[in-house]
């Protein structure tokens, strides 16, 4: 049977999708394209209205030719809306997502007993709510390994539904994290990305993320790269920042800033000051030579007047971000700011978002131009492409036109930025 997994949203969703794909693959299913799939699993997101709209559009499309299972954050907050899209759609709530790891065996048994695929899915009654059951040893869609160490969030930011969907913060024990990381290293992976809903909120029995990273660095070999997913500023401390100077920690960081106005941050329920973000960035640049630093920013949050927007624009411009993920503010049902009226008109919001995107494109070009001629390590992926330590996607050119081996790390020089090209063995 052919299976396809369609993932929206964060890197944690990607990590969980990989674990589900790993389970299907190990049970004899073929991971394939959506056009050829008998079963499609949609791992959804609810961060913005646009993410939900995209999920609905793809679910309708997929359900024309396949059985569809929908899980993820959107499935947690609007299950009935999703079920109404097609009678070929089955919803697994976010708390039930781990159950999908046991679904392949059940489907095989049910089909052998003469049930149809829809009947097989409908008869699956096992439910698991273990957020850390996602422990893949092979990855269908990425050459690096993903390791989930945290779930949920204790913050209640005024615009965010993630806390509603995911619940309170929980963390995997550091000993278990190390054990899983060592297993991935033994499997031959050369890079691990640590993921979570709010990764920097990691805290298991008083051991926070900095301590966890220290323990990983002490146990893993010299050839294992570690990459951190999105880092919320409020829990980034000196202990964590100190670990960044280790050569195995990759020079790629992503910070959800959202606004550079302390006034707007307070209205949005963000628990940090922009001066703390400034400190974090300075420490990152001290630890790494010209690292790739990306950020999230929301245009048009409640309380954002012209002065507050210019504070944000000036901060982003002066701090030379390598990329910015710009989101127009999207009021989300159930959040504290949903009914708040003191927000910019949609026209103004969209104009500000466009101005920020233009700034992002300008800064991304400048960052790329600075990389020309630099020596880098690049992790090979598919079709002779790869990802450098500072997260540039590009082609790999080997001597004698050899084909790069997926999952291997090569050392080379960036010889072109349009497109990005890493030449090995010059």
C-alpha positions in Angstrom: 0.0 0.0 0.0 1.2 3.5 -0.8 1.2 6.2 1.9 2.0 9.9 1.7 2.4 12.4 4.6 1.7 16.0 4.1 3.1 18.3 6.8 2.2 21.9 7.6 3.7 24.1 10.2 6.7 23.8 12.5 9.8 21.6 12.7 8.2 19.7 15.5 5.4 18.7 13.1 8.1 17.6 10.6 9.8 15.5 13.3 6.5 13.8 14.2 5.6 13.2 10.6 9.0 11.5 10.1 8.3 9.2 13.0 5.0 8.2 11.5 6.5 7.7 8.1 9.2 5.5 9.7 6.6 3.3 11.3 4.7 2.8 8.0 7.9 2.1 6.2 9.1 -0.5 8.7 5.8 -2.3 8.4 6.2 -2.7 4.6 4.3 0.3 3.3 5.6 2.4 0.4 6.1 6.1 1.1 5.2 7.8 -2.2 3.8 10.9 -3.8 0.3 12.2 -3.1 -0.8 11.3 -6.6 0.0 7.6 -6.0 -1.1 7.3 -2.4 -4.0 5.1 -1.1 -3.7 6.7 2.3 -2.7 10.3 3.0 -1.9 11.7 6.5 -2.2 15.5 6.9 -0.3 16.8 9.9 -1.9 20.2 10.3 -1.2 23.6 11.8 -3.4 26.3 13.4 -0.9 29.2 13.7 -2.7 31.4 11.1 -6.0 31.4 9.2 -4.0 30.8 6.1 -2.5 27.6 7.5 -6.0 26.3 8.2 -7.3 27.4 4.8 -4.4 25.6 3.1 -5.1 22.5 5.2 -8.8 22.5 4.1 -7.9 22.9 0.5 -5.4 20.1 0.5 -7.7 17.8 2.5 -10.5 18.2 -0.1 -8.0 17.6 -2.9 -6.5 14.5 -1.3 -9.9 13.0 -0.4 -10.9 12.8 -4.0 -8.6 9.9 -4.6 -7.4 8.6 -1.2 -8.4 7.9 2.4 -7.3 10.9 4.5 -6.3 11.0 8.2 -5.9 14.5 9.7 -4.0 15.2 12.9 -2.0 18.1 14.3 -2.9 21.4 16.0 -5.8 22.3 13.6 -7.3 18.9 14.2 -7.1 19.6 17.9 -9.1 22.8 17.8 -11.5 22.3 14.9 -12.2 18.5 14.5 -15.8 18.9 13.4 -14.9 21.4 10.7 -12.4 19.0 9.3 -14.7 15.9 9.4 -17.3 17.9 7.4 -14.9 18.2 4.5 -15.4 14.6 3.2 -16.7 11.3 4.3 -13.2 9.9 3.5 -11.6 12.0 6.3 -10.8 10.6 9.7 -9.5 12.9 12.5 -7.0 11.9 15.1 -6.8 14.6 17.7 -3.4 16.0 18.6 -3.4 14.0 21.9 -4.0 10.9 19.8 -1.3 11.6 17.2 1.1 9.0 18.7 -1.6 6.3 18.1 -0.7 6.6 14.4 2.6 4.9 15.1 0.6 1.7 15.7 -1.8 2.1 12.8 0.3 0.4 10.2 0.1 -3.0 11.9 -3.6 -2.6 12.5 -4.4 -1.8 8.9 -2.4 -4.8 7.6 -4.3 -7.1 9.9 -7.6 -5.6 9.0 -7.0 -5.8 5.3 -6.0 -9.4 5.6 -9.3 -10.0 7.4 -11.2 -8.6 4.4 -11.9 -5.1 5.5 -11.6 -2.1 3.2 -9.1 0.6 4.0 -11.8 2.9 5.3 -13.2 0.2 7.5 -9.7 -0.7 8.8 -9.1 2.9 9.8 -12.6 3.2 11.4 -12.1 0.0 13.4 -8.8 1.2 14.9 -9.6 1.9 18.6 -6.1 2.0 20.2 -5.2 5.4 21.5 -1.9 6.7 22.8 -1.2 10.1 24.3 2.5 9.7 24.8 4.1 12.9 23.3 7.5 11.3 23.2 6.6 8.1 21.4 7.9 9.7 18.2 11.3 8.1 18.1 12.2 7.5 14.5 15.4 5.7 13.5 15.0 6.5 9.7 13.8 9.6 8.0 11.9 9.7 4.7 11.9 13.4 4.0 15.2 14.7 5.5 18.9 13.6 5.7 19.3 15.0 9.2 17.7 13.3 12.2 15.0 15.1 14.3 14.8 14.5 18.0 11.8 15.7 19.9 12.7 16.7 23.5 9.9 19.0 24.5 6.1 19.5 23.9 3.5 22.1 24.9 4.0 25.6 26.2 3.2 27.3 29.5 3.1 30.8 28.0 -0.3 32.2 26.9 0.8 34.7 24.2 -2.2 36.8 23.2 -2.3 35.7 19.6 -1.3 32.0 19.8 -3.5 28.9 19.7 -0.6 26.5 20.2 -1.0 26.4 23.9 -4.7 25.7 23.5 -3.9 22.8 21.1 -0.7 21.4 22.7 -1.3 22.0 26.4 1.3 22.6 29.1 5.0 22.1 28.6 6.5 18.7 29.1 10.0 17.5 28.6 11.7 14.2 27.9 14.3 13.1 30.5 17.9 14.1 29.6 19.1 10.5 30.0 16.5 9.4 27.4 17.4 12.3 25.1 21.1 11.2 25.2 20.2 7.5 24.7 18.1 8.4 21.6 20.8 10.7 20.3 23.5 8.0 20.6 21.2 5.6 18.8 20.9 8.0 15.9 24.6 8.5 15.9 25.1 4.7 15.7 22.6 4.6 12.8 25.0 6.8 10.9 23.4 10.2 11.1 25.8 13.2 11.2 23.3 15.9 12.3 20.5 16.0 14.9 18.0 18.8 15.2 16.5 19.2 18.6 12.8 20.1 18.4 9.9 21.1 20.6 6.9 23.4 20.7 8.9 25.8 22.9 12.3 24.2 22.8 13.9 26.7 25.2 11.3 25.8 27.8 12.9 22.4 28.1 13.0 21.6 31.8 13.2 18.1 33.2 13.5 18.0 37.0 15.3 21.3 37.0 17.7 20.5 34.1 17.1 23.1 31.4 18.1 23.2 27.8 21.6 24.5 28.4 22.3 21.5 30.7 20.8 19.1 28.2 23.0 20.4 25.4 26.1 20.2 27.6 25.2 16.5 28.3 24.8 15.8 24.6 28.0 17.4 23.6 29.8 15.4 26.3 28.4 12.1 25.0 28.3 12.5 21.2 31.3 12.1 18.9 33.2 14.9 17.2 31.5 14.3 13.9 27.9 14.8 15.1 26.4 18.2 14.3 23.7 19.6 16.6 21.1 22.1 15.4 18.5 23.9 17.5 15.1 24.6 16.2 13.2 27.8 17.0 14.4 29.5 20.3 11.9 31.5 22.2 13.8 34.4 23.8 12.4 34.3 27.3 14.2 31.1 28.3 17.5 31.7 26.5 20.0 32.0 29.3 23.8 32.3 29.5 24.3 28.5 30.1 22.6 27.8 26.8 24.4 30.6 25.0 27.8 29.3 26.3 27.2 26.0 24.5 27.0 27.7 21.1 30.7 28.1 20.8 31.2 24.4 20.5 32.1 23.7 16.8 29.4 21.0 16.6 26.7 23.5 17.4 25.6 24.8 14.0 25.7 28.5 13.1 22.0 28.8 12.3 19.5 30.2 14.8 15.9 31.1 14.6 14.3 33.6 17.1 10.5 34.4 17.2 10.9 38.1 18.0 7.4 39.1 16.8 7.9 42.7 17.6 10.8 45.0 18.7 8.5 47.3 20.6 8.4 46.6 24.4 4.9 48.1 24.5 3.6 45.7 21.8 5.4 42.7 23.4 3.6 43.4 26.7 0.2 43.7 25.0 0.9 40.4 23.3 1.9 38.7 26.5 5.5 38.1 25.4 7.7 37.6 28.4 10.9 39.3 27.4 12.3 42.7 26.5 13.8 43.7 23.2 17.0 44.4 25.1 17.2 40.7 26.0 16.8 39.8 22.3 19.6 42.3 21.5 21.8 40.5 24.1 21.0 37.1 22.7 21.9 38.1 19.2 25.2 39.7 20.3 26.1 36.4 22.1 25.3 34.4 19.0 27.5 36.6 16.8 30.3 36.3 19.4 30.0 32.5 19.4 29.9 32.0 15.6 31.4 33.8 12.6 28.6 35.5 10.8 25.9 33.0 11.7 22.6 32.7 9.9 20.1 34.4 12.3 16.4 34.3 11.2 13.4 35.6 13.1 9.6 35.6 13.1 7.9 38.9 13.1 4.2 39.7 13.2 2.9 42.9 11.4 -0.1 44.6 12.8 -0.3 43.3 16.4 -2.7 45.1 18.7 -1.1 48.3 20.0 1.2 48.7 17.0 1.0 52.3 15.9 3.4 54.0 13.5 6.0 54.6 16.2 5.9 51.0 17.4 6.2 49.7 13.8 9.2 51.9 13.2 10.8 50.6 16.4 10.5 47.1 15.0 11.6 48.1 11.5 14.7 49.9 12.8 15.7 47.0 15.1 15.4 44.4 12.3 17.3 46.6 9.9 20.1 47.4 12.3 20.5 43.8 13.4 21.1 42.5 9.9 18.9 39.3 10.0 19.7 36.7 7.4 16.0 36.0 6.9 12.7 37.1 8.3 9.4 35.1 8.4 6.8 37.8 8.2 3.2 37.1 9.3 0.3 39.6 9.1 -1.5 39.5 12.4 -4.3 36.9 12.3 -6.8 37.0 15.2 -7.2 33.4 16.4 -10.4 32.2 18.1 -10.0 31.5 21.8 -6.9 33.6 22.2 -6.7 36.6 24.6 -6.4 39.2 21.8 -9.1 37.8 19.5 -11.7 40.5 20.3 -9.2 43.3 21.0 -10.0 46.3 18.8 -6.9 48.5 19.1 -5.1 47.0 16.1 -4.1 48.5 12.8 -6.5 48.3 9.8 -5.9 45.4 7.6 -4.6 47.7 4.8 -2.0 49.2 7.1 -1.1 45.8 8.5 -0.6 44.4 5.0 1.5 47.4 3.9 3.7 46.9 7.0 4.1 43.2 6.2 5.1 44.0 2.7 7.7 46.5 3.9 9.2 44.0 6.2 9.3 41.4 3.4 11.2 43.8 1.2 13.7 44.4 4.1 14.0 40.6 4.5 14.8 40.1 0.8 17.4 42.9 1.0 19.1 41.4 4.1 19.0 37.9 2.7 20.8 39.1 -0.5 23.5 40.8 1.6 24.0 37.7 3.7 24.4 35.5 0.6 26.9 37.9 -0.9 29.0 37.7 2.2 29.2 33.9 1.9 30.8 33.8 -1.5 34.3 32.2 -1.2 33.8 30.9 2.3 34.7 27.4 3.4 31.7 25.4 4.7 30.5 22.0 5.6 27.4 20.8 3.7 25.1 17.9 4.6 24.2 16.1 1.4 20.5 15.5 0.7 18.8 14.3 -2.5 19.5 15.2 -6.1 23.1 16.4 -5.4 21.8 19.2 -3.1 22.5 19.9 0.5 22.3 22.2 3.5 25.3 24.0 4.9 25.9 24.5 8.6 24.5 28.0 8.3 21.4 26.6 6.6 22.1 27.6 3.0 20.4 25.2 0.5 22.5 24.6 -2.5 24.1 22.3 -5.1 27.2 20.1 -4.3 29.9 19.7 -6.9 32.3 16.8 -6.3 35.5 16.0 -8.2 35.1 13.9 -11.3 31.3 14.6 -11.3 30.8 12.0 -8.5 27.3 11.9 -6.9 27.1 13.0 -3.3 26.0 10.4 -0.8 22.9 11.5 1.0 23.5 12.0 4.7 27.2 12.6 4.4 29.0 15.8 5.2 31.4 17.4 2.7 33.8 20.2 3.1 34.0 22.7 0.3 33.9 26.3 -0.8 30.9 28.4 -1.8 31.7 29.2 -5.4 28.4 30.7 -6.4 25.4 32.2 -4.7 23.0 32.3 -7.7 22.3 29.4 -7.2 24.2 28.6 -4.1 26.9 26.1 -5.1 29.5 24.3 -2.8 32.5 23.0 -4.7 34.4 20.2 -2.9 38.1 19.6 -3.5 39.1 22.7 -5.3 
